[in-house]
Amino acid sequence: MTEPVFTAEELEAARIAFARPVEFMMGAAKIDQLPDRSLPEVAFAGRSNVGKSSLINALVGQKHLARASNEPGRTREVNFFVLDGRLRLVDLPGYGFARASKGTVDKFQNLGRAYLRGRPNLKRVYLLIDARHGLKKVDAEALDALDLAAVSYQLVLTKADKLKPHEAEAVRAASEKAIAKRPAAFPRVLATSAEKGSGLPDLKAEIAFACAL
């Protein structure tokens, strides 16, 4: 197992930060609809149905802030949520699903790529990976795009509660090894469960540290 990275005080400060008011700000369907760059942002990316909306909801303690769906590819805008007027949480369109025309897929995935390239206030991208499946080829394409955009990113395993602890740790360790030589990758991989709450204190602390909250 990995050694603790954050102190009890840092974890508590992050918990308090994420207990503050949060609200949906807007959804942008075009690059010229993106909000100003006055606040730091962290973005959540990943395959469709990896659990982005559920993780965002769990981080801020609200069940219905970000809309979760069983329909792959429902998030077709870049959605912005504002935490205490100090930080924006950004839900990016998912990738790697087939229930849409290629033109539609390209349209909102290109929007996500354009967002990544044009946000100097973007502090980190959290790339979500289903712990039950680990890194897939489609995820490697996303890693390549993030490296090319020179955007700092960190892998976050979701649904880790669906595995036995030693299995989740094996996937986490394998994921760390897979990104070890990637230039924009943050070296630590987190294993989380939106349902059980495991790993969320560390993720909150990672975000707080990256954004200097």
DAFENDA-V808934 format. One record per residue. N is the residue number from 1. RES is the residue in three letters. PSI is psi in radians with two decimals (none if undefined). Layout:
BEGIN
n	res	psi
N	RES	PSI
N	RES	PSI
END
This chain:
BEGIN
n	res	psi
1	MET	2.66
2	THR	2.65
3	GLU	2.64
4	PRO	2.43
5	VAL	-0.62
6	PHE	2.57
7	THR	2.89
8	ALA	-0.64
9	GLU	-0.71
10	GLU	-0.69
11	LEU	-0.68
12	GLU	-0.70
13	ALA	-0.69
14	ALA	-0.67
15	ARG	-0.78
16	ILE	-0.73
17	ALA	-0.71
18	PHE	-0.05
19	ALA	-0.08
20	ARG	2.91
21	PRO	2.46
22	VAL	2.53
23	GLU	2.70
24	PHE	2.30
25	MET	-0.99
26	MET	2.86
27	GLY	2.30
28	ALA	2.15
29	ALA	-0.22
30	LYS	2.69
31	ILE	-0.57
32	ASP	0.01
33	GLN	-0.07
34	LEU	2.54
35	PRO	3.00
36	ASP	3.03
37	ARG	0.55
38	SER	-0.31
39	LEU	2.60
40	PRO	2.59
41	GLU	2.56
42	VAL	2.44
43	ALA	2.61
44	PHE	2.16
45	ALA	2.86
46	GLY	3.00
47	ARG	2.67
48	SER	2.42
49	ASN	0.33
50	VAL	-0.28
51	GLY	0.50
52	LYS	-0.89
53	SER	-0.73
54	SER	-0.67
55	LEU	-0.75
56	ILE	-0.80
57	ASN	-0.74
58	ALA	-0.64
59	LEU	-0.68
60	VAL	0.03
61	GLY	0.51
62	GLN	2.32
63	LYS	-0.48
64	HIS	0.38
65	LEU	-1.05
66	ALA	2.32
67	ARG	2.03
68	ALA	2.62
69	SER	2.62
70	ASN	-0.09
71	GLU	1.99
72	PRO	2.39
73	GLY	0.35
74	ARG	-0.66
75	THR	1.83
76	ARG	0.24
77	GLU	2.91
78	VAL	1.93
79	ASN	2.33
80	PHE	2.33
81	PHE	2.40
82	VAL	2.20
83	LEU	1.92
84	ASP	0.48
85	GLY	0.27
86	ARG	-0.35
87	LEU	2.45
88	ARG	2.29
89	LEU	2.27
90	VAL	2.16
91	ASP	1.92
92	LEU	2.69
93	PRO	2.48
94	GLY	2.93
95	TYR	2.89
96	GLY	0.58
97	PHE	2.91
98	ALA	-0.11
99	ARG	0.84
100	ALA	2.75
101	SER	2.73
102	LYS	-0.65
103	GLY	-0.73
104	THR	-0.77
105	VAL	-0.86
106	ASP	-0.66
107	LYS	-0.90
108	PHE	-0.32
109	GLN	-0.60
110	ASN	-0.60
111	LEU	-0.75
112	GLY	-0.73
113	ARG	-0.71
114	ALA	-0.68
115	TYR	-0.81
116	LEU	-0.64
117	ARG	-0.41
118	GLY	0.47
119	ARG	1.55
120	PRO	-0.33
121	ASN	0.06
122	LEU	1.96
123	LYS	-0.61
124	ARG	2.59
125	VAL	2.33
126	TYR	1.91
127	LEU	1.98
128	LEU	2.35
129	ILE	2.24
130	ASP	2.07
131	ALA	-0.47
132	ARG	-0.36
133	HIS	-0.38
134	GLY	-2.94
135	LEU	2.29
136	LYS	2.99
137	LYS	-0.73
138	VAL	-0.52
139	ASP	-0.66
140	ALA	-0.62
141	GLU	-0.67
142	ALA	-0.68
143	LEU	-0.73
144	ASP	-0.73
145	ALA	-0.69
146	LEU	-0.71
147	ASP	-0.73
148	LEU	-0.66
149	ALA	-0.13
150	ALA	0.71
151	VAL	2.21
152	SER	2.26
153	TYR	2.75
154	GLN	2.37
155	LEU	2.40
156	VAL	2.04
157	LEU	2.29
158	THR	2.83
159	LYS	0.56
160	ALA	-0.36
161	ASP	-0.25
162	LYS	-0.15
163	LEU	2.79
164	LYS	2.63
165	PRO	-0.75
166	HIS	-0.51
167	GLU	-0.75
168	ALA	-0.69
169	GLU	-0.63
170	ALA	-0.72
171	VAL	-0.71
172	ARG	-0.82
173	ALA	-0.72
174	ALA	-0.64
175	SER	-0.71
176	GLU	-0.72
177	LYS	-0.67
178	ALA	-0.49
179	ILE	0.07
180	ALA	-0.60
181	LYS	0.16
182	ARG	2.27
183	PRO	-0.56
184	ALA	0.00
185	ALA	2.30
186	PHE	2.36
187	PRO	-0.32
188	ARG	2.27
189	VAL	2.31
190	LEU	2.45
191	ALA	2.18
192	THR	2.87
193	SER	2.01
194	ALA	-0.57
195	GLU	-0.77
196	LYS	-0.32
197	GLY	0.01
198	SER	2.47
199	GLY	-0.23
200	LEU	-0.67
201	PRO	-0.74
202	ASP	-0.68
203	LEU	-0.74
204	LYS	-0.74
205	ALA	-0.66
206	GLU	-0.79
207	ILE	-0.78
208	ALA	-0.71
209	PHE	-0.77
210	ALA	-0.52
211	CYS	0.06
212	ALA	0.80
213	LEU	none
END
